Amino acid sequence: MKKLVLILIAFTLVISSCKKSEEEDVYNPSEDGLVGQWQSSGSNVAVLLTTYFGVDSIYAKFNDNNTYLVESFAAGAKTTYSGTFVQTKPATGTIWTIVLNQSSPTAVTSEGIFEITTVAEKYQMRYEVAQTTPSIGATPPTVAAGFGSTSGGALGTINIQTFVQIK
C-alpha cells in the first residue's frame, strides 16, 4: 500500500511540474513580436477596411514557425487568408517591420509596420500594411515615417488597424 501511495505522489509531482513549465511560457512582445492570436472588431477595424470592404471584424493567428492565418468577416461572410511572414525587430524604438507573403486565396505580398503596447493589462497592437505585389500603386508605411505613412501619408490614419491579443 505504501508503494502505491508513493507512486501516486510521484505521479502527481511529475504532472504538476509539467503543467507549471507550460505556464511559464510567457509572451514577451519585445522578443516575440506579433506571434500569437489577435482580434479586431468595431472601431478597432481600420476605417479603410470598414468603408470600402465592409469588414466588421478580423481574427489573426501568427505562429512561431512564421506562418499565419487571418479570418476577415464582412456581413457574416468569412474570408480566410494564409501564408508566411517575416517580422524584423527594431534596432531602436518599438516599431517592428513585417513582410507578409500570402499564398491563399491568392498570392499577394504586403509590407508594413506594427507596434505592441500594454493597455489596461492587455497587449494591444497597432498594425499598418500595404499590398506591394502585385502592385496596386500603394507604398508601405515605414518605421521612420511612423503610423499613417502608407503611400507617403496620403491615406492618413484610415489604414491603421488595432488588434487586442487573445489569451
N, C-alpha and C positions, 0 to 999 in steps of 0.2 A: 504494500500500500504506500509506503514511504517513497518508493521508487516512482510510482505513478504520480504522486504529488510533486516530486522534484522534476519529473519530465514535463508536467503541466506548467509549472512555474518557469522552467527554462523556455518552453514554447511561447508562453506569454511574453517573456522578456524579449525574445527574438522578434516576435510580431510587433511589439510596441517600439522597439528600436528601429525597425524598418520603416514604420509609419512616421516616426519622428524625423528621420533623414529626408523623407519625401517632403515633409512640411518645411524643412529648412531651405528648400529650393526657392528663394525669394527673388522676385522680379527687381531688377536694378536698371532703370531707364538709361543711366549714363553708360552702361555696358551692353545691355540687351537691345537698346533701341526700341523699335516697334514690334518686336517679337511678342506675340500674344493675341488675345481676342479683343476686338474693339467694336463699339456700336455707336451709331449716329442716328438721331431722329429729331423731328420737329425743327426748331430754329437752329439746331446744330448742323443740319444739312446745308451744304453750300448753296447760296442763292442761285447760282448758275444751274445747278442740278434740279432744283425745285421749279424754277421758272421755265426752263427750256426742255426738260425731260420728265417733269412730274415726279421726280424721286421724292419719297417721303421718309425712307429710312435705309440704312446700309449696315450690314454686318461684315466685318473683315477679320480674317484669321491669317496672321503672318507666322509661319513656322520657323523653328531654328535651323531647318535644313534649306532655308531660303526659297521655299515655295509659299504661295499664298492662294487664298480663296476669298472672293468678295461676292456677297449677295446683295443686290440692289433691288429695292421694292418700289414700284410705281403703280398706283391704283390697284393694288392687290396682286400685280404680276411680278414674278421674281425673275431677275436675270442674274446668272452666275458667271463670274469671271475667274479665271485661274491662270497661273503662270509662275514665274520666278522673279526674285527681286535681289538687288544688291543695295545695301544701306552702307553709308560711309559716315563714320563717327567724326565729329568736328575736331580739328586741332585746337581750336579755341571756341568759346561760346557753347551754346546748347542746341543749335540748329544743325540737323543732320541732312545729308543729301540721300536721295533714293532714285534708283532706276528700276522700273517695272517692265518685265518682258512678258506680256500677256500672250498666252497660247490659245485660250478659248474664251469666248466663242469665235474670235478672230485674232489674228496675230497683230499686235499693236505694242509699241514701246512708248512709255510715258516717263517723264523725268520731273523731279521736283525736290521739295524740302519738307521736313517735319520737325516738330519740337514737342517734347513731352514735359509737362509740368504737373505739380500736385495742386488739386483744387478740392477743398473740403475732404481731405484724406483719401481722395481718389485720383488716379492718374488720368490726365486729360491730354489729348494730342491735337495740335493744330497741324494741318496737312494740306499741302497745295501742290498739285501736279498738273502737267500739261502733256498732251499727246505730241510726240515728236516724229514718230514713224508709224504709218505713213503720215506725211506732213499735212497738217490742217492749217498751216500758217501761224501757229502759236509758237512762242518760245517759252521754255520752262522758267519758273521762278529761280532765283539764285540766293545763296546764303548772304552774299554781300548786299543785295538789294532788299532782302527780307520778304516777309509775307506781303502779298499784294503785288508782287513783281512779275507775275505771268505776263508775257508779251510786253515787257518793258513797263508794266504798271497800267496798261490800257484797260484791264478788267477791274482794277481796284481790288476790293475785298470780296467780290462775288464768287471767286473760285477757291476760297478758303473753307475747308471742311473741319469740323470739330468732332472728335471721337472721344468716348469715355471707355476706359478699359473695363472689360468684363472679367470678373474673377471666378 
